[in-house]
Amino acid sequence: MIYWRFGLSVKEIKALVRHLIEETNKGKRAAMVVIDELYGADIVFHCPRGWDICGLEDFKKANEESFDEIPDAHSTIDDIIVEGDKVAMRLTMTGTYSGKLGKTGSSKKK
């Protein structure tokens, strides 16, 4: 997200992050709409699994796959940090894993 370049305050940026998570919590369709609304084509997402996702289309694909794996995913914001030209958030995510991630099969457990 590059909104700070348009003169938004830290408070406004944090409101956009909350909006992102609120919409994403509504499910895959709402998530895809808000991703198009808030992210630029040059997004780089630093994945907690240790790799980066570069570009809007790859980011959307990764999110679609995540919803296929965890269709009832729900995120709670723990922290939002805005520093200079960077925004970071720490989330707690819950959901029922029903997909396949790497070599791990579905547990059907929350």
Residue pairs with C-beta under 8 A, 6 or more apart in sequence:
1 13
1 16
1 17
1 38
1 39
1 40
1 87
2 40
2 85
3 12
3 13
3 16
4 13
4 82
4 85
4 87
5 85
8 16
10 82
13 82
13 87
14 80
14 82
16 38
17 77
17 80
17 87
17 89
18 77
18 80
19 34
19 38
20 34
20 38
21 75
21 77
21 89
21 91
23 30
23 31
23 33
23 34
24 30
24 31
24 34
24 73
24 75
25 73
25 74
25 75
27 67
27 71
28 63
28 64
28 67
28 68
28 71
31 63
31 67
32 60
32 63
32 64
35 56
35 59
35 60
35 63
36 56
36 60
39 56
39 59
40 56
41 55
41 56
42 55
42 56
43 53
43 54
43 55
43 56
43 59
44 52
44 53
44 54
45 52
45 53
45 54
45 59
45 62
46 52
47 53
47 62
53 59
53 62
65 99
66 73
67 73
68 99
69 97
69 98
69 99
69 100
69 101
70 93
70 95
70 96
70 97
70 98
70 99
71 95
71 96
71 98
72 95
72 96
73 93
73 94
73 95
74 93
74 94
74 95
75 91
75 92
75 93
76 91
76 92
76 93
76 94
77 89
77 90
77 91
78 89
78 90
78 91
78 92
79 88
79 89
79 90
80 87
80 88
80 89
81 87
81 88
81 89
94 110
95 110
96 108
96 109
96 110
97 106
97 107
97 108
97 109
98 106
98 108
99 106
100 106
